[in-house]
Structures are given as structure tokens and as C-alpha cells.
Amino acid sequence: MPRRPRYSAHPDANQGEIVDALRACGFLVVNVSRWLPIPDLFVWGEDILHGCARWTAWELKTDKGTLTKLQRKIMDEWPNAYLLSRDANTILREYGRI
């Protein structure tokens, strides 16, 4: 049976706050949560630690949010490419901004 389009996908409660904070720091943030089952965001920015700009893919969860089986599987297969964040600081830390 074909999968239903994700037009009714519900963003995590903290998503707007995280996106706003990242954009305020100069990051390009692409929200793909309505179209893809994973991830929620692609983030592009200058990585201070490594001296280069790069993309990262993020799954957002609230403090009590849990990963689905698919999300856990992809994170296990792509440990440094698909990351989990519960707040903007996690993403800023990944880019050496904190």
C-alpha cells in the first residue's frame, strides 16, 4: 500500500524555537519535515572547529520525545551524518559555536 503524503506531519513543539535561534546565528536551515519521514532539518553553516562550511541532518525531539524504529536505524547506520537535537545548543555545539 502506498505511503500517505506527510502534509499533516506535526512539527516537534520546540522546532520553531530551534530554527529561529539557528537563523539568528547565520545558519541556513531547511525544514524538510513535511516532505520526508527523516530528518526534520538540514542545517548549513560554518563549522568553527573544522574550519569549513558543511551540511548536517537533524532529527528534532522534545525533552520527552522518543525516536521511531526507522530514526534509530538510520542514526545507527549514519552516526555522524544524521544527528539528534532537543535544543538549539546541541546544534550550535556541533558547529563549534558554544
Biopython code that builds the backbone (N, CA, C, O; Angstrom):
import numpy as np
from Bio.PDB.StructureBuilder import StructureBuilder

atoms = [
    (1, "MET", "N", (0.838, -1.168, 0.000)),
    (1, "MET", "CA", (0.000, 0.000, 0.000)),
    (1, "MET", "C", (0.896, 1.248, 0.000)),
    (1, "MET", "O", (1.828, 1.319, 0.800)),
    (2, "PRO", "N", (0.642, 2.227, -0.867)),
    (2, "PRO", "CA", (1.492, 3.416, -0.918)),
    (2, "PRO", "C", (1.403, 4.227, 0.369)),
    (2, "PRO", "O", (0.375, 4.261, 1.046)),
    (3, "ARG", "N", (2.506, 4.870, 0.675)),
    (3, "ARG", "CA", (2.543, 5.707, 1.881)),
    (3, "ARG", "C", (1.760, 6.983, 1.661)),
    (3, "ARG", "O", (1.760, 7.548, 0.567)),
    (4, "ARG", "N", (1.107, 7.423, 2.690)),
    (4, "ARG", "CA", (0.347, 8.658, 2.663)),
    (4, "ARG", "C", (1.297, 9.861, 2.679)),
    (4, "ARG", "O", (2.271, 9.847, 3.432)),
    (5, "PRO", "N", (1.048, 10.895, 1.877)),
    (5, "PRO", "CA", (1.903, 12.085, 1.947)),
    (5, "PRO", "C", (1.896, 12.667, 3.355)),
    (5, "PRO", "O", (0.920, 12.531, 4.093)),
    (6, "ARG", "N", (2.983, 13.308, 3.711)),
    (6, "ARG", "CA", (3.158, 13.828, 5.057)),
    (6, "ARG", "C", (2.639, 15.252, 5.213)),
    (6, "ARG", "O", (3.155, 15.997, 6.046)),
    (7, "TYR", "N", (1.644, 15.649, 4.448)),
    (7, "TYR", "CA", (1.143, 17.012, 4.546)),
    (7, "TYR", "C", (0.612, 17.328, 5.935)),
    (7, "TYR", "O", (0.557, 18.496, 6.318)),
    (8, "SER", "N", (0.232, 16.342, 6.676)),
    (8, "SER", "CA", (-0.307, 16.578, 8.015)),
    (8, "SER", "C", (0.728, 16.328, 9.104)),
    (8, "SER", "O", (0.372, 16.222, 10.278)),
    (9, "ALA", "N", (2.014, 16.232, 8.731)),
    (9, "ALA", "CA", (3.055, 15.992, 9.732)),
    (9, "ALA", "C", (3.063, 17.118, 10.756)),
    (9, "ALA", "O", (2.910, 18.290, 10.413)),
    (10, "HIS", "N", (3.243, 16.746, 12.007)),
    (10, "HIS", "CA", (3.240, 17.723, 13.088)),
    (10, "HIS", "C", (4.672, 17.982, 13.531)),
    (10, "HIS", "O", (5.364, 17.057, 13.955)),
    (11, "PRO", "N", (5.125, 19.228, 13.437)),
    (11, "PRO", "CA", (6.494, 19.505, 13.889)),
    (11, "PRO", "C", (6.592, 19.362, 15.408)),
    (11, "PRO", "O", (5.608, 19.530, 16.129)),
    (12, "ASP", "N", (7.789, 19.053, 15.870)),
    (12, "ASP", "CA", (8.005, 18.986, 17.311)),
    (12, "ASP", "C", (7.773, 20.372, 17.904)),
    (12, "ASP", "O", (8.009, 21.383, 17.243)),
    (13, "ALA", "N", (7.315, 20.415, 19.137)),
    (13, "ALA", "CA", (6.947, 21.675, 19.786)),
    (13, "ALA", "C", (8.111, 22.661, 19.851)),
    (13, "ALA", "O", (7.884, 23.870, 19.868)),
    (14, "ASN", "N", (9.333, 22.181, 19.888)),
    (14, "ASN", "CA", (10.495, 23.049, 20.005)),
    (14, "ASN", "C", (11.097, 23.446, 18.660)),
    (14, "ASN", "O", (12.084, 24.181, 18.627)),
    (15, "GLN", "N", (10.534, 22.984, 17.565)),
    (15, "GLN", "CA", (11.132, 23.199, 16.250)),
    (15, "GLN", "C", (11.245, 24.679, 15.882)),
    (15, "GLN", "O", (12.301, 25.114, 15.424)),
    (16, "GLY", "N", (10.198, 25.445, 16.070)),
    (16, "GLY", "CA", (10.231, 26.864, 15.724)),
    (16, "GLY", "C", (11.306, 27.624, 16.481)),
    (16, "GLY", "O", (12.021, 28.449, 15.911)),
    (17, "GLU", "N", (11.411, 27.340, 17.758)),
    (17, "GLU", "CA", (12.422, 27.988, 18.605)),
    (17, "GLU", "C", (13.834, 27.638, 18.132)),
    (17, "GLU", "O", (14.703, 28.508, 18.069)),
    (18, "ILE", "N", (14.059, 26.378, 17.802)),
    (18, "ILE", "CA", (15.377, 25.930, 17.333)),
    (18, "ILE", "C", (15.718, 26.590, 16.002)),
    (18, "ILE", "O", (16.822, 27.106, 15.833)),
    (19, "VAL", "N", (14.788, 26.579, 15.065)),
    (19, "VAL", "CA", (15.018, 27.178, 13.747)),
    (19, "VAL", "C", (15.315, 28.670, 13.885)),
    (19, "VAL", "O", (16.251, 29.174, 13.265)),
    (20, "ASP", "N", (14.535, 29.370, 14.684)),
    (20, "ASP", "CA", (14.750, 30.809, 14.883)),
    (20, "ASP", "C", (16.136, 31.090, 15.461)),
    (20, "ASP", "O", (16.815, 32.013, 15.013)),
    (21, "ALA", "N", (16.556, 30.314, 16.440)),
    (21, "ALA", "CA", (17.861, 30.513, 17.072)),
    (21, "ALA", "C", (18.995, 30.263, 16.083)),
    (21, "ALA", "O", (19.973, 31.010, 16.059)),
    (22, "LEU", "N", (18.871, 29.225, 15.275)),
    (22, "LEU", "CA", (19.919, 28.923, 14.296)),
    (22, "LEU", "C", (20.007, 30.006, 13.231)),
    (22, "LEU", "O", (21.103, 30.435, 12.870)),
    (23, "ARG", "N", (18.870, 30.446, 12.731)),
    (23, "ARG", "CA", (18.866, 31.504, 11.707)),
    (23, "ARG", "C", (19.436, 32.803, 12.270)),
    (23, "ARG", "O", (20.115, 33.537, 11.552)),
    (24, "ALA", "N", (19.173, 33.097, 13.532)),
    (24, "ALA", "CA", (19.719, 34.301, 14.171)),
    (24, "ALA", "C", (21.243, 34.245, 14.252)),
    (24, "ALA", "O", (21.900, 35.284, 14.318)),
    (25, "CYS", "N", (21.805, 33.038, 14.247)),
    (25, "CYS", "CA", (23.263, 32.857, 14.285)),
    (25, "CYS", "C", (23.868, 32.743, 12.888)),
    (25, "CYS", "O", (25.064, 32.485, 12.752)),
    (26, "GLY", "N", (23.057, 32.930, 11.851)),
    (26, "GLY", "CA", (23.557, 32.931, 10.487)),
    (26, "GLY", "C", (23.529, 31.601, 9.762)),
    (26, "GLY", "O", (24.128, 31.473, 8.695)),
    (27, "PHE", "N", (22.850, 30.608, 10.313)),
    (27, "PHE", "CA", (22.753, 29.308, 9.658)),
    (27, "PHE", "C", (21.644, 29.307, 8.610)),
    (27, "PHE", "O", (20.632, 29.990, 8.764)),
    (28, "LEU", "N", (21.840, 28.546, 7.562)),
    (28, "LEU", "CA", (20.780, 28.260, 6.604)),
    (28, "LEU", "C", (20.081, 27.011, 7.124)),
    (28, "LEU", "O", (20.727, 25.990, 7.359)),
    (29, "VAL", "N", (18.773, 27.086, 7.304)),
    (29, "VAL", "CA", (18.011, 25.969, 7.851)),
    (29, "VAL", "C", (16.917, 25.608, 6.855)),
    (29, "VAL", "O", (16.103, 26.453, 6.482)),
    (30, "VAL", "N", (16.902, 24.348, 6.427)),
    (30, "VAL", "CA", (15.887, 23.860, 5.512)),
    (30, "VAL", "C", (15.037, 22.834, 6.255)),
    (30, "VAL", "O", (15.515, 21.767, 6.641)),
    (31, "ASN", "N", (13.780, 23.179, 6.444)),
    (31, "ASN", "CA", (12.848, 22.300, 7.146)),
    (31, "ASN", "C", (12.233, 21.344, 6.121)),
    (31, "ASN", "O", (11.503, 21.773, 5.228)),
    (32, "VAL", "N", (12.524, 20.070, 6.252)),
    (32, "VAL", "CA", (12.001, 19.068, 5.314)),
    (32, "VAL", "C", (11.022, 18.113, 5.992)),
    (32, "VAL", "O", (10.644, 17.094, 5.413)),
    (33, "SER", "N", (10.617, 18.437, 7.201)),
    (33, "SER", "CA", (9.777, 17.519, 7.981)),
    (33, "SER", "C", (8.417, 17.261, 7.349)),
    (33, "SER", "O", (7.801, 16.231, 7.621)),
    (34, "ARG", "N", (7.942, 18.164, 6.521)),
    (34, "ARG", "CA", (6.639, 17.950, 5.876)),
    (34, "ARG", "C", (6.725, 16.991, 4.704)),
    (34, "ARG", "O", (5.721, 16.393, 4.316)),
    (35, "TRP", "N", (7.922, 16.838, 4.131)),
    (35, "TRP", "CA", (8.056, 16.035, 2.915)),
    (35, "TRP", "C", (8.783, 14.721, 3.112)),
    (35, "TRP", "O", (8.578, 13.780, 2.344)),
    (36, "LEU", "N", (9.622, 14.640, 4.120)),
    (36, "LEU", "CA", (10.424, 13.439, 4.343)),
    (36, "LEU", "C", (10.139, 12.858, 5.724)),
    (36, "LEU", "O", (9.893, 13.610, 6.667)),
    (37, "PRO", "N", (10.168, 11.534, 5.859)),
    (37, "PRO", "CA", (9.973, 10.948, 7.178)),
    (37, "PRO", "C", (11.161, 11.205, 8.103)),
    (37, "PRO", "O", (11.004, 11.249, 9.323)),
    (38, "ILE", "N", (12.334, 11.373, 7.530)),
    (38, "ILE", "CA", (13.541, 11.726, 8.267)),
    (38, "ILE", "C", (14.439, 12.517, 7.351)),
    (38, "ILE", "O", (14.408, 12.239, 6.152)),
    (39, "PRO", "N", (15.211, 13.443, 7.771)),
    (39, "PRO", "CA", (15.256, 14.102, 9.068)),
    (39, "PRO", "C", (14.230, 15.229, 9.134)),
    (39, "PRO", "O", (13.401, 15.370, 8.235)),
    (40, "ASP", "N", (14.285, 16.030, 10.194)),
    (40, "ASP", "CA", (13.419, 17.210, 10.291)),
    (40, "ASP", "C", (14.049, 18.413, 9.608)),
    (40, "ASP", "O", (13.368, 19.178, 8.925)),
    (41, "LEU", "N", (15.362, 18.576, 9.797)),
    (41, "LEU", "CA", (16.055, 19.755, 9.280)),
    (41, "LEU", "C", (17.371, 19.385, 8.614)),
    (41, "LEU", "O", (18.032, 18.422, 9.002)),
    (42, "PHE", "N", (17.740, 20.171, 7.602)),
    (42, "PHE", "CA", (19.103, 20.208, 7.097)),
    (42, "PHE", "C", (19.640, 21.577, 7.491)),
    (42, "PHE", "O", (18.971, 22.593, 7.304)),
    (43, "VAL", "N", (20.846, 21.596, 8.036)),
    (43, "VAL", "CA", (21.455, 22.842, 8.508)),
    (43, "VAL", "C", (22.799, 23.031, 7.805)),
    (43, "VAL", "O", (23.617, 22.113, 7.743)),
    (44, "TRP", "N", (23.012, 24.248, 7.273)),
    (44, "TRP", "CA", (24.270, 24.613, 6.620)),
    (44, "TRP", "C", (24.879, 25.770, 7.397)),
    (44, "TRP", "O", (24.210, 26.763, 7.684)),
    (45, "GLY", "N", (26.154, 25.628, 7.732)),
    (45, "GLY", "CA", (26.808, 26.710, 8.433)),
    (45, "GLY", "C", (28.301, 26.496, 8.537)),
    (45, "GLY", "O", (28.820, 25.426, 8.221)),
    (46, "GLU", "N", (28.979, 27.533, 8.987)),
    (46, "GLU", "CA", (30.427, 27.488, 9.172)),
    (46, "GLU", "C", (30.749, 26.700, 10.435)),
    (46, "GLU", "O", (30.294, 27.032, 11.529)),
    (47, "ASP", "N", (31.539, 25.656, 10.261)),
    (47, "ASP", "CA", (31.984, 24.827, 11.377)),
    (47, "ASP", "C", (33.287, 25.415, 11.899)),
    (47, "ASP", "O", (34.336, 25.265, 11.272)),
    (48, "ILE", "N", (33.223, 26.075, 13.032)),
    (48, "ILE", "CA", (34.386, 26.746, 13.613)),
    (48, "ILE", "C", (35.473, 25.738, 13.992)),
    (48, "ILE", "O", (36.660, 26.016, 13.828)),
    (49, "LEU", "N", (35.075, 24.580, 14.493)),
    (49, "LEU", "CA", (36.041, 23.565, 14.925)),
    (49, "LEU", "C", (36.876, 23.015, 13.775)),
    (49, "LEU", "O", (38.069, 22.761, 13.937)),
    (50, "HIS", "N", (36.249, 22.830, 12.613)),
    (50, "HIS", "CA", (36.930, 22.210, 11.488)),
    (50, "HIS", "C", (37.307, 23.193, 10.379)),
    (50, "HIS", "O", (37.948, 22.807, 9.402)),
    (51, "GLY", "N", (36.920, 24.439, 10.522)),
    (51, "GLY", "CA", (37.312, 25.454, 9.558)),
    (51, "GLY", "C", (36.701, 25.293, 8.180)),
    (51, "GLY", "O", (37.341, 25.602, 7.175)),
    (52, "CYS", "N", (35.470, 24.813, 8.126)),
    (52, "CYS", "CA", (34.806, 24.648, 6.837)),
    (52, "CYS", "C", (33.300, 24.790, 7.022)),
    (52, "CYS", "O", (32.778, 24.637, 8.126)),
    (53, "ALA", "N", (32.621, 25.080, 5.934)),
    (53, "ALA", "CA", (31.161, 25.089, 5.975)),
    (53, "ALA", "C", (30.675, 23.689, 5.632)),
    (53, "ALA", "O", (31.292, 22.994, 4.825)),
    (54, "ARG", "N", (29.574, 23.276, 6.242)),
    (54, "ARG", "CA", (29.067, 21.924, 5.967)),
    (54, "ARG", "C", (27.590, 21.812, 6.274)),
    (54, "ARG", "O", (27.012, 22.634, 6.984)),
    (55, "TRP", "N", (26.995, 20.765, 5.715)),
    (55, "TRP", "CA", (25.597, 20.400, 5.966)),
    (55, "TRP", "C", (25.545, 19.360, 7.072)),
    (55, "TRP", "O", (26.436, 18.519, 7.184)),
    (56, "THR", "N", (24.511, 19.419, 7.880)),
    (56, "THR", "CA", (24.197, 18.339, 8.805)),
    (56, "THR", "C", (22.691, 18.097, 8.752)),
    (56, "THR", "O", (21.917, 19.013, 8.472)),
    (57, "ALA", "N", (22.288, 16.879, 9.018)),
    (57, "ALA", "CA", (20.874, 16.494, 9.049)),
    (57, "ALA", "C", (20.487, 16.249, 10.501)),
    (57, "ALA", "O", (21.216, 15.593, 11.245)),
    (58, "TRP", "N", (19.324, 16.785, 10.902)),
    (58, "TRP", "CA", (18.927, 16.729, 12.306)),
    (58, "TRP", "C", (17.522, 16.196, 12.491)),
    (58, "TRP", "O", (16.593, 16.571, 11.776)),
    (59, "GLU", "N", (17.391, 15.334, 13.443)),
    (59, "GLU", "CA", (16.091, 14.893, 13.929)),
    (59, "GLU", "C", (15.836, 15.666, 15.212)),
    (59, "GLU", "O", (16.654, 15.624, 16.131)),
    (60, "LEU", "N", (14.728, 16.362, 15.287)),
    (60, "LEU", "CA", (14.401, 17.142, 16.471)),
    (60, "LEU", "C", (13.422, 16.375, 17.352)),
    (60, "LEU", "O", (12.484, 15.740, 16.869)),
    (61, "LYS", "N", (13.661, 16.450, 18.630)),
    (61, "LYS", "CA", (12.769, 15.846, 19.615)),
    (61, "LYS", "C", (12.646, 16.785, 20.803)),
    (61, "LYS", "O", (13.570, 17.536, 21.114)),
    (62, "THR", "N", (11.512, 16.737, 21.451)),
    (62, "THR", "CA", (11.344, 17.461, 22.701)),
    (62, "THR", "C", (12.077, 16.689, 23.798)),
    (62, "THR", "O", (12.618, 15.614, 23.537)),
    (63, "ASP", "N", (12.102, 17.217, 25.005)),
    (63, "ASP", "CA", (12.800, 16.545, 26.106)),
    (63, "ASP", "C", (12.305, 15.122, 26.334)),
    (63, "ASP", "O", (13.091, 14.244, 26.688)),
    (64, "LYS", "N", (11.024, 14.888, 26.136)),
    (64, "LYS", "CA", (10.450, 13.562, 26.381)),
    (64, "LYS", "C", (10.195, 12.783, 25.090)),
    (64, "LYS", "O", (9.709, 11.653, 25.138)),
    (65, "GLY", "N", (10.517, 13.372, 23.946)),
    (65, "GLY", "CA", (10.280, 12.708, 22.665)),
    (65, "GLY", "C", (11.187, 11.506, 22.463)),
    (65, "GLY", "O", (12.327, 11.494, 22.926)),
    (66, "THR", "N", (10.679, 10.501, 21.774)),
    (66, "THR", "CA", (11.454, 9.290, 21.513)),
    (66, "THR", "C", (11.600, 9.076, 20.007)),
    (66, "THR", "O", (10.780, 9.537, 19.213)),
    (67, "LEU", "N", (12.648, 8.377, 19.642)),
    (67, "LEU", "CA", (12.908, 8.068, 18.244)),
    (67, "LEU", "C", (12.062, 6.891, 17.786)),
    (67, "LEU", "O", (11.776, 5.976, 18.557)),
    (68, "THR", "N", (11.667, 6.930, 16.515)),
    (68, "THR", "CA", (10.985, 5.778, 15.934)),
    (68, "THR", "C", (12.026, 4.718, 15.588)),
    (68, "THR", "O", (13.227, 4.983, 15.649)),
    (69, "LYS", "N", (11.580, 3.540, 15.232)),
    (69, "LYS", "CA", (12.497, 2.471, 14.821)),
    (69, "LYS", "C", (13.311, 2.901, 13.605)),
    (69, "LYS", "O", (14.517, 2.659, 13.549)),
    (70, "LEU", "N", (12.664, 3.531, 12.638)),
    (70, "LEU", "CA", (13.359, 3.993, 11.431)),
    (70, "LEU", "C", (14.413, 5.038, 11.788)),
    (70, "LEU", "O", (15.533, 4.979, 11.280)),
    (71, "GLN", "N", (14.080, 5.974, 12.635)),
    (71, "GLN", "CA", (15.038, 7.005, 13.036)),
    (71, "GLN", "C", (16.249, 6.391, 13.734)),
    (71, "GLN", "O", (17.386, 6.771, 13.452)),
    (72, "ARG", "N", (16.016, 5.455, 14.636)),
    (72, "ARG", "CA", (17.132, 4.778, 15.325)),
    (72, "ARG", "C", (18.004, 4.021, 14.334)),
    (72, "ARG", "O", (19.231, 4.050, 14.430)),
    (73, "LYS", "N", (17.372, 3.348, 13.388)),
    (73, "LYS", "CA", (18.108, 2.566, 12.392)),
    (73, "LYS", "C", (19.012, 3.469, 11.555)),
    (73, "LYS", "O", (20.182, 3.150, 11.347)),
    (74, "ILE", "N", (18.484, 4.580, 11.078)),
    (74, "ILE", "CA", (19.278, 5.491, 10.252)),
    (74, "ILE", "C", (20.398, 6.123, 11.072)),
    (74, "ILE", "O", (21.511, 6.281, 10.570)),
    (75, "MET", "N", (20.129, 6.480, 12.309)),
    (75, "MET", "CA", (21.176, 7.053, 13.161)),
    (75, "MET", "C", (22.301, 6.050, 13.409)),
    (75, "MET", "O", (23.471, 6.428, 13.459)),
    (76, "ASP", "N", (21.953, 4.787, 13.563)),
    (76, "ASP", "CA", (22.969, 3.755, 13.749)),
    (76, "ASP", "C", (23.806, 3.581, 12.485)),
    (76, "ASP", "O", (25.016, 3.369, 12.563)),
    (77, "GLU", "N", (23.162, 3.670, 11.318)),
    (77, "GLU", "CA", (23.864, 3.488, 10.047)),
    (77, "GLU", "C", (24.683, 4.713, 9.640)),
    (77, "GLU", "O", (25.698, 4.579, 8.956)),
    (78, "TRP", "N", (24.257, 5.886, 10.050)),
    (78, "TRP", "CA", (24.911, 7.151, 9.681)),
    (78, "TRP", "C", (25.202, 7.967, 10.949)),
    (78, "TRP", "O", (24.617, 9.034, 11.133)),
    (79, "PRO", "N", (26.094, 7.485, 11.822)),
    (79, "PRO", "CA", (26.263, 8.097, 13.139)),
    (79, "PRO", "C", (26.727, 9.549, 13.142)),
    (79, "PRO", "O", (26.407, 10.275, 14.083)),
    (80, "ASN", "N", (27.453, 9.995, 12.153)),
    (80, "ASN", "CA", (27.933, 11.379, 12.148)),
    (80, "ASN", "C", (27.218, 12.244, 11.118)),
    (80, "ASN", "O", (27.549, 13.419, 10.956)),
    (81, "ALA", "N", (26.255, 11.678, 10.431)),
    (81, "ALA", "CA", (25.554, 12.429, 9.386)),
    (81, "ALA", "C", (24.121, 12.766, 9.766)),
    (81, "ALA", "O", (23.579, 13.771, 9.306)),
    (82, "TYR", "N", (23.514, 11.958, 10.582)),
    (82, "TYR", "CA", (22.118, 12.157, 10.992)),
    (82, "TYR", "C", (22.108, 12.224, 12.505)),
    (82, "TYR", "O", (22.349, 11.223, 13.180)),
    (83, "LEU", "N", (21.824, 13.418, 13.043)),
    (83, "LEU", "CA", (22.031, 13.685, 14.461)),
    (83, "LEU", "C", (20.731, 14.040, 15.167)),
    (83, "LEU", "O", (19.758, 14.448, 14.534)),
    (84, "LEU", "N", (20.728, 13.881, 16.467)),
    (84, "LEU", "CA", (19.561, 14.169, 17.305)),
    (84, "LEU", "C", (19.789, 15.461, 18.078)),
    (84, "LEU", "O", (20.862, 15.679, 18.640)),
    (85, "SER", "N", (18.773, 16.314, 18.103)),
    (85, "SER", "CA", (18.847, 17.534, 18.902)),
    (85, "SER", "C", (17.536, 17.763, 19.634)),
    (85, "SER", "O", (16.453, 17.554, 19.088)),
    (86, "ARG", "N", (17.659, 18.192, 20.871)),
    (86, "ARG", "CA", (16.498, 18.557, 21.672)),
    (86, "ARG", "C", (16.447, 20.068, 21.918)),
    (86, "ARG", "O", (15.484, 20.586, 22.483)),
    (87, "ASP", "N", (17.513, 20.766, 21.480)),
    (87, "ASP", "CA", (17.574, 22.222, 21.629)),
    (87, "ASP", "C", (18.590, 22.795, 20.646)),
    (87, "ASP", "O", (19.370, 22.054, 20.049)),
    (88, "ALA", "N", (18.579, 24.109, 20.482)),
    (88, "ALA", "CA", (19.491, 24.764, 19.543)),
    (88, "ALA", "C", (20.947, 24.625, 19.984)),
    (88, "ALA", "O", (21.838, 24.555, 19.137)),
    (89, "ASN", "N", (21.202, 24.585, 21.278)),
    (89, "ASN", "CA", (22.578, 24.498, 21.768)),
    (89, "ASN", "C", (23.295, 23.255, 21.283)),
    (89, "ASN", "O", (24.499, 23.306, 21.033)),
    (90, "THR", "N", (22.602, 22.154, 21.144)),
    (90, "THR", "CA", (23.215, 20.921, 20.637)),
    (90, "THR", "C", (23.764, 21.141, 19.235)),
    (90, "THR", "O", (24.872, 20.707, 18.919)),
    (91, "ILE", "N", (22.994, 21.808, 18.406)),
    (91, "ILE", "CA", (23.419, 22.061, 17.023)),
    (91, "ILE", "C", (24.548, 23.089, 17.007)),
    (91, "ILE", "O", (25.523, 22.918, 16.276)),
    (92, "LEU", "N", (24.431, 24.140, 17.791)),
    (92, "LEU", "CA", (25.492, 25.144, 17.868)),
    (92, "LEU", "C", (26.799, 24.522, 18.354)),
    (92, "LEU", "O", (27.870, 24.875, 17.860)),
    (93, "ARG", "N", (26.726, 23.607, 19.309)),
    (93, "ARG", "CA", (27.901, 22.904, 19.813)),
    (93, "ARG", "C", (28.545, 22.067, 18.712)),
    (93, "ARG", "O", (29.771, 22.017, 18.606)),
    (94, "GLU", "N", (27.731, 21.416, 17.900)),
    (94, "GLU", "CA", (28.248, 20.591, 16.792)),
    (94, "GLU", "C", (29.075, 21.431, 15.813)),
    (94, "GLU", "O", (30.018, 20.925, 15.203)),
    (95, "TYR", "N", (28.729, 22.690, 15.665)),
    (95, "TYR", "CA", (29.437, 23.599, 14.760)),
    (95, "TYR", "C", (30.511, 24.426, 15.483)),
    (95, "TYR", "O", (31.089, 25.339, 14.893)),
    (96, "GLY", "N", (30.773, 24.116, 16.733)),
    (96, "GLY", "CA", (31.814, 24.811, 17.482)),
    (96, "GLY", "C", (31.443, 26.227, 17.880)),
    (96, "GLY", "O", (32.321, 27.055, 18.124)),
    (97, "ARG", "N", (30.150, 26.512, 17.946)),
    (97, "ARG", "CA", (29.704, 27.860, 18.279)),
    (97, "ARG", "C", (29.506, 28.051, 19.783)),
    (97, "ARG", "O", (29.292, 29.176, 20.234)),
    (98, "ILE", "N", (29.572, 26.995, 20.546)),
    (98, "ILE", "CA", (29.443, 27.069, 22.021)),
    (98, "ILE", "C", (30.642, 26.364, 22.612)),
    (98, "ILE", "O", (30.772, 26.286, 23.834)),
]
sb = StructureBuilder()
sb.init_structure("model")
sb.init_model(0)
sb.init_chain("A")
sb.init_seg("    ")
for serial, (resi, resn, name, xyz) in enumerate(atoms, 1):
    if name == "N":
        sb.init_residue(resn, " ", resi, " ")
    sb.init_atom(name, np.array(xyz, "f"), 0.0, 1.0, " ", f" {name:<3s}", serial, name[0])
structure = sb.get_structure()
